[in-house]
């Protein structure tokens, strides 16, 4: 009986052009966000995706979108540019830094934490979003920081 129900569900989804496990609601609620005010995607991913009242931002690195130049200075300069890119991406999605609910910061070196945290505190205000900060072996284009954000969409 369970097998028959599962097969019927798969057949119905296929008829609707859906992948297994994908509902009509999730398919219609997903919207890709693109802006030239944040670094362009350099692979098979979106800058951000809006789904079910949230915007899921890809990791932003310190690239100046107008020139595609990489900010290679100290961690403070790289953090400021990465956060500037996050702000622009959130704005393009109809959200803002104040609507962020979860932030993940990837650092090449955890010794940069205090300096990054100072810049972070200048950008995010109370109530602060939840946050994870992790040290990684390597980041795209050998930058020192990458920041991804999950935020509410207004």
Secondary structure, 3 states (H helix, E strand, C coil): CHHHHHHHHHHHHHHCCCCCCCCHHHHHCEEEECCCCCCCCCCCCCCEEEECCEEEECCEECEECCCCEECCCCHHHHHHHHHHHHHHHHHHCCCCHHHEEEEEEEECCHHHHHHHHHHHHHHCCCCCCEEEEEECCCCHHHCCEEEEEEEECC
